[in-house]
Amino acid sequence: MATAERVSIGFNGGQVVELKMTPDKLKDLRKALENPEGWLDLETDDGNVSIDLAQVCFLRSASTPQSIGFGG
């Protein structure tokens, strides 16, 4: 099973949505953003999300695990 990545999707106007999705779903989103027209339905670990591709202004992913504290 593929590990979910934390992804931030930024929109015109300053809104940001943070989701967890598999690398394959992230790849599908990047492909859809090559021609940003219409809406895209995303299946994520957080549920289904529909986004207006024309309103997306950035995409950030963090595939490295997050940690708290000073562990090495």
CNS distance restraints for C-alpha pairs under 8 A (distance, minus, plus):
assign (resid   2 and name CA) (resid  22 and name CA) 6.09 0.50 0.50
assign (resid   2 and name CA) (resid  23 and name CA) 7.21 0.50 0.50
assign (resid   3 and name CA) (resid  22 and name CA) 6.07 0.50 0.50
assign (resid   3 and name CA) (resid  23 and name CA) 7.54 0.50 0.50
assign (resid   4 and name CA) (resid  20 and name CA) 5.62 0.50 0.50
assign (resid   4 and name CA) (resid  21 and name CA) 4.82 0.50 0.50
assign (resid   4 and name CA) (resid  22 and name CA) 4.34 0.50 0.50
assign (resid   4 and name CA) (resid  23 and name CA) 6.78 0.50 0.50
assign (resid   4 and name CA) (resid  45 and name CA) 7.51 0.50 0.50
assign (resid   4 and name CA) (resid  63 and name CA) 7.85 0.50 0.50
assign (resid   5 and name CA) (resid  20 and name CA) 5.29 0.50 0.50
assign (resid   5 and name CA) (resid  21 and name CA) 5.40 0.50 0.50
assign (resid   5 and name CA) (resid  22 and name CA) 5.97 0.50 0.50
assign (resid   5 and name CA) (resid  23 and name CA) 6.75 0.50 0.50
assign (resid   5 and name CA) (resid  61 and name CA) 6.66 0.50 0.50
assign (resid   5 and name CA) (resid  62 and name CA) 6.08 0.50 0.50
assign (resid   5 and name CA) (resid  63 and name CA) 4.97 0.50 0.50
assign (resid   6 and name CA) (resid  18 and name CA) 6.93 0.50 0.50
assign (resid   6 and name CA) (resid  19 and name CA) 5.78 0.50 0.50
assign (resid   6 and name CA) (resid  20 and name CA) 4.52 0.50 0.50
assign (resid   6 and name CA) (resid  21 and name CA) 6.70 0.50 0.50
assign (resid   6 and name CA) (resid  61 and name CA) 5.73 0.50 0.50
assign (resid   6 and name CA) (resid  62 and name CA) 5.35 0.50 0.50
assign (resid   6 and name CA) (resid  63 and name CA) 6.58 0.50 0.50
assign (resid   7 and name CA) (resid  18 and name CA) 5.57 0.50 0.50
assign (resid   7 and name CA) (resid  19 and name CA) 5.25 0.50 0.50
assign (resid   7 and name CA) (resid  20 and name CA) 5.92 0.50 0.50
assign (resid   7 and name CA) (resid  21 and name CA) 7.14 0.50 0.50
assign (resid   7 and name CA) (resid  59 and name CA) 7.12 0.50 0.50
assign (resid   7 and name CA) (resid  60 and name CA) 5.61 0.50 0.50
assign (resid   7 and name CA) (resid  61 and name CA) 4.31 0.50 0.50
assign (resid   7 and name CA) (resid  62 and name CA) 6.41 0.50 0.50
assign (resid   8 and name CA) (resid  16 and name CA) 6.40 0.50 0.50
assign (resid   8 and name CA) (resid  17 and name CA) 5.60 0.50 0.50
assign (resid   8 and name CA) (resid  18 and name CA) 4.36 0.50 0.50
assign (resid   8 and name CA) (resid  19 and name CA) 6.44 0.50 0.50
assign (resid   8 and name CA) (resid  59 and name CA) 5.77 0.50 0.50
assign (resid   8 and name CA) (resid  60 and name CA) 5.04 0.50 0.50
assign (resid   8 and name CA) (resid  61 and name CA) 6.29 0.50 0.50
assign (resid   9 and name CA) (resid  16 and name CA) 5.50 0.50 0.50
assign (resid   9 and name CA) (resid  17 and name CA) 5.23 0.50 0.50
assign (resid   9 and name CA) (resid  18 and name CA) 6.38 0.50 0.50
assign (resid   9 and name CA) (resid  56 and name CA) 6.87 0.50 0.50
assign (resid   9 and name CA) (resid  57 and name CA) 7.83 0.50 0.50
assign (resid   9 and name CA) (resid  58 and name CA) 5.98 0.50 0.50
assign (resid   9 and name CA) (resid  59 and name CA) 4.75 0.50 0.50
assign (resid   9 and name CA) (resid  60 and name CA) 6.58 0.50 0.50
assign (resid  10 and name CA) (resid  14 and name CA) 6.69 0.50 0.50
assign (resid  10 and name CA) (resid  15 and name CA) 5.90 0.50 0.50
assign (resid  10 and name CA) (resid  16 and name CA) 4.38 0.50 0.50
assign (resid  10 and name CA) (resid  17 and name CA) 6.59 0.50 0.50
assign (resid  10 and name CA) (resid  56 and name CA) 5.78 0.50 0.50
assign (resid  10 and name CA) (resid  57 and name CA) 5.58 0.50 0.50
assign (resid  10 and name CA) (resid  58 and name CA) 4.92 0.50 0.50
assign (resid  10 and name CA) (resid  59 and name CA) 6.21 0.50 0.50
assign (resid  11 and name CA) (resid  15 and name CA) 5.33 0.50 0.50
assign (resid  11 and name CA) (resid  16 and name CA) 6.18 0.50 0.50
assign (resid  11 and name CA) (resid  55 and name CA) 5.33 0.50 0.50
assign (resid  11 and name CA) (resid  56 and name CA) 4.41 0.50 0.50
assign (resid  11 and name CA) (resid  57 and name CA) 5.18 0.50 0.50
assign (resid  11 and name CA) (resid  58 and name CA) 6.97 0.50 0.50
assign (resid  12 and name CA) (resid  55 and name CA) 5.45 0.50 0.50
assign (resid  12 and name CA) (resid  56 and name CA) 6.32 0.50 0.50
assign (resid  12 and name CA) (resid  57 and name CA) 5.94 0.50 0.50
assign (resid  19 and name CA) (resid  44 and name CA) 6.79 0.50 0.50
assign (resid  19 and name CA) (resid  45 and name CA) 7.35 0.50 0.50
assign (resid  19 and name CA) (resid  46 and name CA) 6.32 0.50 0.50
assign (resid  20 and name CA) (resid  44 and name CA) 5.88 0.50 0.50
assign (resid  20 and name CA) (resid  45 and name CA) 5.38 0.50 0.50
assign (resid  20 and name CA) (resid  46 and name CA) 6.41 0.50 0.50
assign (resid  21 and name CA) (resid  25 and name CA) 6.10 0.50 0.50
assign (resid  21 and name CA) (resid  26 and name CA) 6.46 0.50 0.50
assign (resid  21 and name CA) (resid  43 and name CA) 7.53 0.50 0.50
assign (resid  21 and name CA) (resid  44 and name CA) 4.79 0.50 0.50
assign (resid  21 and name CA) (resid  45 and name CA) 5.76 0.50 0.50
assign (resid  22 and name CA) (resid  26 and name CA) 6.31 0.50 0.50
assign (resid  22 and name CA) (resid  44 and name CA) 7.50 0.50 0.50
assign (resid  23 and name CA) (resid  27 and name CA) 6.09 0.50 0.50
assign (resid  24 and name CA) (resid  28 and name CA) 6.33 0.50 0.50
assign (resid  25 and name CA) (resid  29 and name CA) 6.26 0.50 0.50
assign (resid  25 and name CA) (resid  42 and name CA) 7.44 0.50 0.50
assign (resid  25 and name CA) (resid  43 and name CA) 7.44 0.50 0.50
assign (resid  25 and name CA) (resid  44 and name CA) 7.79 0.50 0.50
assign (resid  26 and name CA) (resid  30 and name CA) 6.24 0.50 0.50
assign (resid  27 and name CA) (resid  31 and name CA) 6.20 0.50 0.50
assign (resid  28 and name CA) (resid  32 and name CA) 6.21 0.50 0.50
assign (resid  29 and name CA) (resid  33 and name CA) 6.24 0.50 0.50
assign (resid  29 and name CA) (resid  42 and name CA) 7.84 0.50 0.50
assign (resid  30 and name CA) (resid  34 and name CA) 6.72 0.50 0.50
assign (resid  31 and name CA) (resid  35 and name CA) 7.79 0.50 0.50
assign (resid  32 and name CA) (resid  36 and name CA) 6.31 0.50 0.50
assign (resid  32 and name CA) (resid  40 and name CA) 7.70 0.50 0.50
assign (resid  32 and name CA) (resid  53 and name CA) 7.63 0.50 0.50
assign (resid  33 and name CA) (resid  53 and name CA) 6.39 0.50 0.50
assign (resid  36 and name CA) (resid  53 and name CA) 4.77 0.50 0.50
assign (resid  36 and name CA) (resid  54 and name CA) 4.99 0.50 0.50
assign (resid  37 and name CA) (resid  52 and name CA) 7.60 0.50 0.50
assign (resid  37 and name CA) (resid  53 and name CA) 5.70 0.50 0.50
assign (resid  37 and name CA) (resid  54 and name CA) 5.54 0.50 0.50
assign (resid  38 and name CA) (resid  52 and name CA) 5.91 0.50 0.50
assign (resid  38 and name CA) (resid  53 and name CA) 5.96 0.50 0.50
assign (resid  38 and name CA) (resid  54 and name CA) 6.86 0.50 0.50
assign (resid  39 and name CA) (resid  50 and name CA) 6.49 0.50 0.50
assign (resid  39 and name CA) (resid  51 and name CA) 5.45 0.50 0.50
assign (resid  39 and name CA) (resid  52 and name CA) 4.48 0.50 0.50
assign (resid  39 and name CA) (resid  53 and name CA) 5.70 0.50 0.50
assign (resid  40 and name CA) (resid  50 and name CA) 5.49 0.50 0.50
assign (resid  40 and name CA) (resid  51 and name CA) 5.42 0.50 0.50
assign (resid  40 and name CA) (resid  52 and name CA) 6.60 0.50 0.50
assign (resid  40 and name CA) (resid  53 and name CA) 6.72 0.50 0.50
assign (resid  41 and name CA) (resid  48 and name CA) 6.84 0.50 0.50
assign (resid  41 and name CA) (resid  49 and name CA) 5.71 0.50 0.50
assign (resid  41 and name CA) (resid  50 and name CA) 4.30 0.50 0.50
assign (resid  41 and name CA) (resid  51 and name CA) 6.59 0.50 0.50
assign (resid  42 and name CA) (resid  48 and name CA) 5.59 0.50 0.50
assign (resid  42 and name CA) (resid  49 and name CA) 5.10 0.50 0.50
assign (resid  42 and name CA) (resid  50 and name CA) 6.03 0.50 0.50
assign (resid  42 and name CA) (resid  51 and name CA) 7.80 0.50 0.50
assign (resid  43 and name CA) (resid  47 and name CA) 6.20 0.50 0.50
assign (resid  43 and name CA) (resid  48 and name CA) 4.65 0.50 0.50
assign (resid  43 and name CA) (resid  49 and name CA) 6.58 0.50 0.50
assign (resid  44 and name CA) (resid  48 and name CA) 5.88 0.50 0.50
assign (resid  44 and name CA) (resid  49 and name CA) 7.36 0.50 0.50
assign (resid  52 and name CA) (resid  56 and name CA) 7.14 0.50 0.50
assign (resid  67 and name CA) (resid  71 and name CA) 7.91 0.50 0.50
